[in-house]
């Protein structure tokens, strides 16, 4: 409210700036008080014995327009948030009153982003359909919040106010001098839609319509809700906002008791349908008292007061217009991933994370900094895709759906001076890699790396512990040069069905075993074929044992030496043994030959030599020849 003031005393600026002040208009029915604080004071000049000033009287709520902030509210109702902002601005709880009829759910995440405190709370009130007005008294002004027709109260004194033209005005009388009701076409249908990622198949379409103008539809997305019940409430609110000013009254009066947020009953209008109760939504006051500047009290310019007002029928639910738009975040921001103390990976069942924005001066860099933020992946499907969860301390890129600071989304990560790339750049610029860190608090890592430098191309895989490859069909490995496999402990290869083939087309195969080796063929045969060369079996420091439990042992040598034993070999047969040498000549040693047994029999043609415990028997159908240097027979 702009005021022109006069005083016989000089007023110092510091004596009035920011101080509470009261303007009183003495009325016929009741006095009208305007209580507030002085936010502007001008020393204009003087006239006669008076000093002239100009001042502006505003409610203490105006102070919130001087404070701008960026901050986050979590799990708070609209009432909780507004109360906090008002109290932090110095408006005590006895200076505001919530007279809300509806229940409001807690908001999981609500951001004030580069807004003045006044714009922020005004926007929240508009979004929730809550209006406010002031009740003035001699010692204070009370900020009142309402959301229902129940909150409508009649003006002080008699709520009935007469209508008659200004030219028939009686000084001091309160009446409405002009009034007309205006009807406008408004949208009669509201349809909202939104999406809840926790219920992606749920249709969150909500719709409300009025009795008239149903074809004029407002359709909007996103509606700003997660559940159908809340969507229904917001659609109804949006429709009530559209319909609230369908019928609007415009008038002028000489009634200083008119206060926004209160009702009056118009009477005696020529149009009978206009004689009804109205809710005042806007009142502009104008008054002057020029005689205070006159040296004499007598003047033909008495005190004058009038106002211009806008109103709606009190049967209509008033909703404030949504004039303040939510601030938009222009582009991407970066933030730091946060979590509980000593925790490296902090996430939920959806792989979401929490972050600390650089502009958030109230956050503690812990698990309570923000709501859970979804993390964009290269691919996200029903049980497939990629999963890389940003870790505590990572700097991430954050985008905002529709630019809405209440809907942040992590879309990437960036390096910084503290978190530098894996390999020094630009020296290692040809390396591309995926490297993960062992958890918790361990320097181990897994890595999948590509080297693209010409002549040094390489794919490198490092598994900090285990590595498992599963191939459900064929697997082919082609090595153009050498292949080396190093196993520190055990190695096992199982072929469940089929064959195992090792082919060396050129070169040598060497197998060295520094312990025992065992080869078991459980079913079928084993065959070793050596073509075009020799087969050598050397045992140094031990023996050779061959066992055939189901058949004999057959060794065949074609040409050269068949079987050659050096040293002192020994042959032992525990069962019946037969040795057949099908050769014209058999040579056995050049020294001593010992043959032991119960009976020894040598046969050649029709002659036999038998040695047994009973004696030696020689039988022949031919001649027996004895040749020796000395032949001695003992009988």
ZAMARGU-4260 file (C-alpha; in steps of 0.2 Angstrom, whole numbers, plus 5000, padded with zeros to 4 digits):
<rodrens>
0) 5000/5000/5000 | 5007/5017/4995 | 5005/5031/5007 | 5007/5050/5006 | 5011/5057/5024
5) 5013/5073/5032 | 5021/5077/5049 | 5026/5093/5059 | 5041/5083/5065 | 5056/5078/5055
10) 5056/5059/5053 | 5072/5050/5052 | 5073/5035/5040 | 5081/5023/5052 | 5066/5027/5064
15) 5053/5019/5052 | 5062/5008/5040 | 5056/4990/5043 | 5046/4995/5058 | 5028/4990/5061
20) 5015/5003/5056 | 4996/5004/5057 | 4984/5014/5046 | 4966/5015/5052 | 4951/5020/5042
25) 4936/5025/5053 | 4921/5017/5046 | 4902/5018/5049 | 4900/4999/5053 | 4918/4996/5060
30) 4935/5003/5059 | 4946/4996/5045 | 4964/4992/5050 | 4979/4990/5039 | 4994/4983/5048
35) 5011/4980/5041 | 5029/4985/5040 | 5037/5000/5031 | 5048/4994/5017 | 5050/5010/5008
40) 5051/5028/5015 | 5054/5044/5005 | 5058/5061/5012 | 5049/5071/4999 | 5050/5089/5005
45) 5039/5101/5015 | 5023/5112/5013 | 5021/5125/5026 | 5024/5118/5043 | 5023/5100/5037
50) 5036/5088/5031 | 5030/5077/5017 | 5034/5059/5015 | 5030/5044/5005 | 5029/5027/5012
55) 5025/5009/5007 | 5016/4998/5020 | 5017/4979/5016 | 5014/4963/5026 | 5029/4955/5034
60) 5027/4941/5021 | 5034/4953/5008 | 5051/4951/5016 | 5052/4934/5009 | 5054/4942/4992
65) 5071/4948/4997 | 5078/4930/5001 | 5082/4918/4987 | 5088/4900/4990 | 5092/4883/4983
70) 5088/4869/4995 | 5079/4852/4997 | 5065/4847/5007 | 5061/4828/5010 | 5046/4819/5017
75) 5038/4835/5021 | 5020/4841/5019 | 5016/4858/5010 | 5011/4864/5028 | 5028/4859/5035
80) 5038/4867/5021 | 5029/4884/5022 | 5030/4884/5041 | 5049/4881/5040 | 5051/4895/5027
85) 5041/4908/5037 | 5049/4904/5053 | 5067/4906/5046 | 5061/4923/5039 | 5057/4929/5056
90) 5038/4927/5055 | 5033/4918/5071 | 5020/4905/5073 | 5007/4917/5081 | 5008/4928/5064
95) 5001/4914/5053 | 4987/4901/5054 | 4983/4886/5044 | 4964/4883/5042 | 4965/4869/5030
100) 4951/4857/5028 | 4960/4844/5017 | 4974/4832/5021 | 4990/4833/5011 | 5002/4819/5008
105) 5021/4821/5012 | 5031/4825/4997 | 5046/4814/4995 | 5056/4827/4987 | 5053/4845/4985
110) 5066/4858/4978 | 5067/4876/4980 | 5079/4881/4966 | 5085/4899/4963 | 5068/4905/4969
115) 5064/4919/4981 | 5056/4912/4997 | 5040/4921/4993 | 5039/4914/4975 | 5043/4897/4982
120) 5029/4896/4995 | 5017/4905/4983 | 5020/4892/4970 | 5018/4878/4982 | 5001/4885/4987
125) 4996/4887/4969 | 5000/4869/4965 | 4990/4863/4980 | 4976/4875/4978 | 4978/4884/4994
130) 4974/4902/4995 | 4979/4915/5009 | 4973/4932/5015 | 4976/4943/5030 | 4966/4947/5045
135) 4971/4964/5052 | 4970/4971/5069 | 4978/4985/5079 | 4993/4976/5084 | 4996/4964/5071
140) 4991/4956/5054 | 4988/4937/5053 | 4992/4927/5038 | 4978/4914/5035 | 4979/4899/5024
145) 4963/4891/5018 | 4958/4878/5005 | 4939/4877/5006 | 4923/4887/5006 | 4922/4883/5024
150) 4936/4896/5026 | 4925/4910/5019 | 4921/4923/5033 | 4909/4938/5031 | 4917/4956/5032
155) 4917/4965/5049 | 4900/4973/5054 | 4885/4970/5043 | 4889/4959/5028 | 4874/4966/5018
160) 4880/4981/5007 | 4868/4991/4997 | 4870/4995/4979 | 4866/5012/4972 | 4874/5024/4960
165) 4888/5035/4965 | 4879/5051/4961 | 4866/5048/4975 | 4880/5045/4988 | 4877/5051/5005
170) 4894/5056/5014 | 4900/5043/5026 | 4888/5030/5019 | 4895/5013/5014 | 4888/5006/4998
175) 4893/4998/4981 | 4892/5011/4968 | 4895/5001/4952 | 4894/4982/4949 | 4893/4970/4935
180) 4895/4951/4933 | 4905/4944/4919 | 4904/4926/4913 | 4918/4918/4902 | 4919/4902/4893
185) 4931/4891/4903 | 4938/4873/4900 | 4926/4861/4906 | 4936/4845/4906 | 4954/4841/4913
190) 4963/4825/4909 | 4980/4822/4917 | 4992/4807/4914 | 5009/4802/4923 | 5020/4787/4924
195) 5026/4777/4939 | 5042/4767/4936 | 5037/4756/4951 | 5021/4752/4942 | 5025/4754/4924
200) 5010/4745/4917 | 4998/4755/4928 | 4987/4768/4918 | 4988/4784/4928 | 4976/4794/4918
205) 4965/4805/4929 | 4950/4815/4922 | 4937/4827/4929 | 4924/4837/4920 | 4911/4851/4924
210) 4893/4852/4919 | 4897/4864/4905 | 4910/4866/4892 | 4914/4847/4893 | 4922/4847/4875
215) 4934/4861/4880 | 4948/4849/4887 | 4964/4853/4896 | 4976/4838/4893 | 4993/4838/4902
220) 5008/4827/4905 | 5016/4825/4917 | 5003/4827/4930 | 5014/4827/4945 | 5008/4811/4954
225) 5012/4793/4957 | 4995/4786/4962 | 4978/4787/4954 | 4971/4794/4970 | 4982/4809/4969
230) 4980/4811/4951 | 4961/4812/4954 | 4964/4826/4967 | 4975/4836/4955 | 4963/4834/4940
235) 4949/4841/4951 | 4960/4855/4958 | 4964/4860/4940 | 4946/4860/4935 | 4941/4870/4950
240) 4955/4883/4945 | 4948/4884/4928 | 4930/4886/4934 | 4933/4898/4948 | 4933/4913/4937
245) 4920/4908/4925 | 4908/4921/4934 | 4918/4936/4940 | 4911/4952/4948 | 4919/4969/4946
250) 4914/4984/4956 | 4918/5000/4965 | 4912/5004/4983 | 4914/5015/4997 | 4915/5001/5010
255) 4932/5001/5018 | 4928/4984/5027 | 4930/4975/5010 | 4945/4963/5013 | 4951/4949/5001
260) 4946/4932/5008 | 4930/4938/5015 | 4912/4939/5009 | 4898/4952/5008 | 4880/4951/5003
265) 4875/4963/4988 | 4858/4970/4990 | 4846/4981/4980 | 4854/4978/4963 | 4843/4981/4947
270) 4847/4963/4942 | 4840/4952/4955 | 4852/4938/4951 | 4866/4949/4956 | 4860/4951/4973
275) 4869/4936/4981 | 4884/4933/4992 | 4902/4935/4985 | 4919/4931/4990 | 4931/4946/4988
280) 4947/4940/4979 | 4955/4957/4976 | 4952/4974/4983 | 4962/4990/4978 | 4960/5005/4990
285) 4961/5023/4987 | 4959/5037/5000 | 4964/5055/5004 | 4963/5067/5018 | 4969/5084/5011
290) 4963/5094/5025 | 4977/5089/5036 | 4988/5101/5026 | 4977/5116/5027 | 4981/5129/5040
295) 4962/5130/5044 | 4951/5115/5047 | 4937/5122/5035 | 4939/5115/5018 | 4928/5109/5004
300) 4939/5094/5001 | 4934/5082/5015 | 4941/5064/5018 | 4938/5053/5003 | 4939/5034/5002
305) 4934/5022/4988 | 4939/5005/4982 | 4939/4994/4967 | 4936/4975/4969 | 4935/4959/4960
310) 4924/4945/4967 | 4916/4928/4963 | 4900/4920/4969 | 4903/4912/4987 | 4896/4896/4981
315) 4911/4893/4970 | 4927/4885/4977 | 4941/4898/4974 | 4957/4891/4968 | 4972/4903/4965
320) 4978/4904/4947 | 4994/4895/4944 | 5004/4910/4939 | 5021/4905/4946 | 5029/4892/4935
325) 5041/4879/4942 | 5059/4885/4939 | 5068/4874/4925 | 5085/4868/4927 | 5094/4873/4911
330) 5104/4858/4905 | 5114/4845/4915 | 5122/4847/4932 | 5136/4837/4940 | 5134/4830/4958
335) 5144/4819/4970 | 5137/4802/4974 | 5135/4800/4993 | 5131/4787/5006 | 5133/4782/5024
340) 5150/4783/5032 | 5163/4770/5026 | 5151/4764/5013 | 5158/4763/4995 | 5142/4757/4986
345) 5125/4764/4992 | 5110/4759/4982 | 5093/4751/4982 | 5083/4737/4973 | 5083/4748/4957
350) 5101/4752/4957 | 5097/4770/4962 | 5109/4782/4971 | 5109/4798/4981 | 5120/4813/4977
355) 5125/4830/4984 | 5122/4844/4972 | 5136/4857/4972 | 5122/4871/4976 | 5116/4861/4991
360) 5123/4870/5006 | 5113/4860/5019 | 5117/4843/5013 | 5129/4833/5024 | 5136/4822/5010
365) 5128/4807/5018 | 5113/4795/5014 | 5101/4809/5017 | 5106/4822/5004 | 5093/4818/4991
370) 5080/4806/4986 | 5085/4790/4977 | 5090/4795/4959 | 5087/4782/4945 | 5103/4779/4935
375) 5103/4777/4916 | 5111/4762/4909 | 5117/4757/4892 | 5103/4745/4891 | 5089/4740/4904
380) 5077/4726/4901 | 5067/4713/4910 | 5082/4703/4918 | 5095/4708/4905 | 5105/4724/4900
385) 5119/4732/4909 | 5122/4737/4927 | 5135/4750/4932 | 5131/4758/4949 | 5140/4774/4953
390) 5150/4773/4969 | 5151/4785/4983 | 5163/4799/4979 | 5160/4798/4960 | 5155/4814/4951
395) 5140/4810/4940 | 5130/4819/4927 | 5112/4823/4932 | 5098/4828/4920 | 5081/4833/4925
400) 5065/4826/4917 | 5055/4840/4909 | 5069/4852/4917 | 5060/4849/4934 | 5072/4850/4949
405) 5061/4838/4958 | 5064/4824/4945 | 5083/4821/4944 | 5091/4807/4934 | 5109/4801/4933
410) 5114/4800/4915 | 5133/4798/4916 | 5149/4800/4925 | 5164/4811/4923 | 5182/4811/4929
415) 5189/4825/4940 | 5206/4830/4948 | 5202/4818/4963 | 5195/4804/4952 | 5207/4803/4938
420) 5207/4791/4923 | 5214/4774/4925 | 5229/4777/4914 | 5239/4793/4912 | 5232/4804/4897
425) 5236/4808/4884 | 5251/4796/4885 | 5239/4781/4885 | 5226/4788/4874 | 5225/4772/4864
430) 5219/4762/4878 | 5200/4759/4881 | 5195/4749/4896 | 5182/4744/4909 | 5189/4742/4926
435) 5180/4739/4942 | 5186/4739/4960 | 5185/4725/4973 | 5173/4729/4987 | 5174/4733/5001
440) 5189/4744/5002 | 5201/4733/4993 | 5213/4738/4979 | 5209/4722/4969 | 5200/4724/4952
445) 5193/4716/4937 | 5197/4723/4920 | 5193/4722/4901 | 5204/4732/4891 | 5208/4736/4873
450) 5224/4743/4866 | 5223/4750/4849 | 5241/4756/4846 | 5247/4750/4829 | 5258/4735/4831
455) 5253/4733/4850 | 5235/4729/4848 | 5228/4719/4863 | 5213/4713/4872 | 5217/4711/4890
460) 5206/4703/4903 | 5210/4703/4922 | 5200/4693/4934 | 5204/4697/4952 | 5198/4680/4958
465) 5188/4668/4948 | 5183/4668/4929 | 5169/4657/4922 | 5165/4655/4904 | 5149/4646/4899
470) 5146/4642/4880 | 5130/4632/4877 | 5135/4627/4859 | 5151/4629/4849 | 5167/4638/4854
475) 5181/4641/4842 | 5198/4648/4847 | 5210/4653/4833 | 5228/4658/4838 | 5239/4665/4824
480) 5255/4663/4833 | 5260/4656/4850 | 5248/4651/4865 | 5254/4649/4883 | 5243/4643/4897
485) 5250/4644/4915 | 5240/4636/4929 | 5247/4637/4946 | 5237/4623/4954 | 5224/4610/4947
490) 5218/4609/4929 | 5203/4599/4924 | 5195/4596/4907 | 5179/4585/4906 | 5172/4580/4889
495) 5155/4573/4893 | 5151/4565/4876 | 5161/4565/4860 | 5179/4565/4856 | 5195/4575/4860
500) 5207/4578/4846 | 5224/4586/4847 | 5233/4588/4830 | 5250/4595/4828 | 5252/4597/4809
505) 5270/4602/4811 | 5282/4602/4826 | 5285/4593/4842 | 5274/4590/4857 | 5282/4589/4874
510) 5273/4585/4890 | 5283/4586/4906 | 5276/4580/4922 | 5286/4583/4938 | 5275/4572/4948
515) 5264/4557/4945 | 5254/4554/4929 | 5239/4543/4927 | 5230/4538/4911 | 5213/4528/4913
520) 5203/4521/4899 | 5187/4515/4907 | 5178/4509/4891 | 5185/4505/4874 | 5203/4504/4867
525) 5218/4515/4868 | 5229/4515/4853 | 5246/4524/4850 | 5252/4525/4832 | 5269/4531/4827
530) 5271/4533/4808 | 5287/4536/4800 | 5298/4536/4816 | 5302/4527/4832 | 5292/4525/4849
535) 5303/4526/4864 | 5298/4524/4882 | 5312/4528/4895 | 5310/4525/4914 | 5324/4532/4924
540) 5325/4526/4942 | 5311/4514/4942 | 5303/4500/4933 | 5289/4497/4920 | 5274/4487/4924
545) 5261/4482/4912 | 5244/4473/4917 | 5231/4465/4905 | 5217/4459/4916 | 5206/4453/4902
550) 5218/4447/4889 | 5236/4445/4884 | 5251/4456/4880 | 5256/4457/4862 | 5271/4466/4855
555) 5276/4466/4837 | 5292/4472/4829 | 5294/4472/4810 | 5313/4472/4806 | 5327/4477/4817
560) 5327/4472/4835 | 5310/4467/4842 | 5313/4467/4861 | 5329/4472/4869 | 5332/4472/4887
565) 5349/4477/4895 | 5355/4475/4913 | 5348/4461/4923 | 5330/4458/4917 | 5319/4446/4926
570) 5303/4438/4919 | 5290/4431/4931 | 5274/4422/4926 | 5263/4417/4941 | 5251/4407/4930
575) 5252/4396/4915 | 5264/4404/4903 | 5268/4400/4885 | 5282/4408/4875 | 5282/4405/4856
580) 5297/4411/4846 | 5293/4407/4828 | 5310/4410/4820 | 5323/4399/4812 | 5336/4404/4825
585) 5335/4409/4843 | 5350/4416/4852 | 5349/4418/4871 | 5364/4427/4879 | 5382/4423/4879
590) 5385/4419/4897 | 5375/4409/4910 | 5356/4405/4907 | 5346/4398/4922 | 5329/4390/4919
595) 5320/4384/4935 | 5304/4375/4937 | 5296/4358/4942 | 5299/4351/4925 | 5308/4358/4910
600) 5306/4351/4893 | 5314/4355/4877 | 5307/4349/4861 | 5315/4349/4843 | 5307/4339/4829
605) 5305/4321/4836 | 5318/4323/4850 | 5314/4329/4868 | 5324/4333/4884 | 5315/4332/4900
610) 5322/4338/4917 | 5311/4334/4932 | 5315/4328/4950 | 5316/4310/4944 | 5330/4314/4933
615) 5335/4319/4915 | 5327/4310/4900 | 5332/4311/4883 | 5322/4304/4869 | 5326/4304/4850
620) 5322/4294/4835 | 5339/4299/4828 | 5357/4299/4834 | 5364/4306/4850 | 5381/4315/4848
625) 5391/4321/4863 | 5406/4332/4859 | 5418/4339/4872 | 5436/4340/4878 | 5432/4328/4892
630) 5415/4318/4895 | 5413/4312/4912 | 5398/4301/4917 | 5395/4297/4936 | 5383/4283/4940
</rodrens>
